[in-house]
Amino acid sequence: MKKSITYQSRFSIVEYVVSVRKNVSMSVMRMALTFSKLFSSVLEEHISPMQSLRVIHLVVACLFAVMPASMPLLLRLLFIGWFGLTVLQLLQGDETD
């Protein structure tokens, strides 16, 4: 009896995690679609949801690289490197889209 309850509770936890992951991914895609519509209206050309996620990633990387003033130099260099990699990903993603 205890084993069946244990397996049942583990199974329900797995189901819960799967449903949360599904809800989060649906929310992210909904947000990406909203931002792609916004970017498309501003730029007056079609922007895909993946391109809008890349632009949001670029903005976050830029904020981390530029905004904090009292940051150790090594950490700032890491954030600047992250920003550079994000720019490269955005440029390479535009070629493949």
For each residue, the residues with C-beta under 8 A, 3 or more apart:
1: 4 5
2: 5 6
3: 6 7
4: 1 7 8
5: 1 2 8 9
6: 2 3 9 10
7: 3 4 10 11
8: 4 5 11 12
9: 5 6 12 13
10: 6 7 13 14
11: 7 8 14 15
12: 8 9 15 16
13: 9 10 16 17
14: 10 11 17 18
15: 11 12 18 19
16: 12 13 19 20
17: 13 14 20 21
18: 14 15 21 22
19: 15 16 22 23
20: 16 17 23 24
21: 17 18 24 25
22: 18 19 25 26
23: 19 20 26 27
24: 20 21 27 28
25: 21 22 28 29
26: 22 23 29 30
27: 23 24 30 31
28: 24 25 31 32 53
29: 25 26 32 33 49
30: 26 27 33 34
31: 27 28 34 35
32: 28 29 35 36 49 50 52 53
33: 29 30 36 37 49
34: 30 31 37 38
35: 31 32 38 39 49 52 53 55 56
36: 32 33 39 40 47 48 49 51 52
37: 33 34 40 41
38: 34 35 41 42 52
39: 35 36 42 43 47 51 52 55
40: 36 37 43 44 45 46 47
41: 37 38 44
42: 38 39
43: 39 40 47
44: 40 41
45: 40
46: 40
47: 36 39 40 43 51 52 55
48: 36 51 52 97
49: 29 32 33 35 36 52 53
50: 32 53 54 93 97
51: 36 39 47 48 54 55 93 94 97
52: 32 35 36 38 39 47 48 49 55 56
53: 28 32 35 49 50 56 57
54: 50 51 57 58 86 89 90 93
55: 35 39 47 51 52 58 59 90
56: 35 52 53 59 60
57: 53 54 60 61 86 89 90
58: 54 55 61 62 83 86 87 90
59: 55 56 62 63
60: 56 57 63 64
61: 57 58 64 65 79 82 83 86
62: 58 59 65 66 83
63: 59 60 66 67
64: 60 61 67 68 79 82 83
65: 61 62 76 79 80 82 83
66: 62 63
67: 63 64
68: 64 71 76
69:
70:
71: 68 75 76 79
72: 75 76
73: 76 77
74: 77 78
75: 71 72 78 79
76: 65 68 71 72 73 79 80
77: 73 74 80 81
78: 74 75 81 82
79: 61 64 65 71 75 76 82 83
80: 65 76 77 83 84
81: 77 78 84 85
82: 61 64 65 78 79 85 86
83: 58 61 62 64 65 79 80 86 87
84: 80 81 87 88
85: 81 82 88 89
86: 54 57 58 61 82 83 89 90
87: 58 83 84 90 91
88: 84 85 91 92
89: 54 57 85 86 92 93
90: 54 55 57 58 86 87 93 94
91: 87 88 94 95
92: 88 89 95 96
93: 50 51 54 89 90 96 97
94: 51 90 91 97
95: 91 92
96: 92 93
97: 48 50 51 93 94
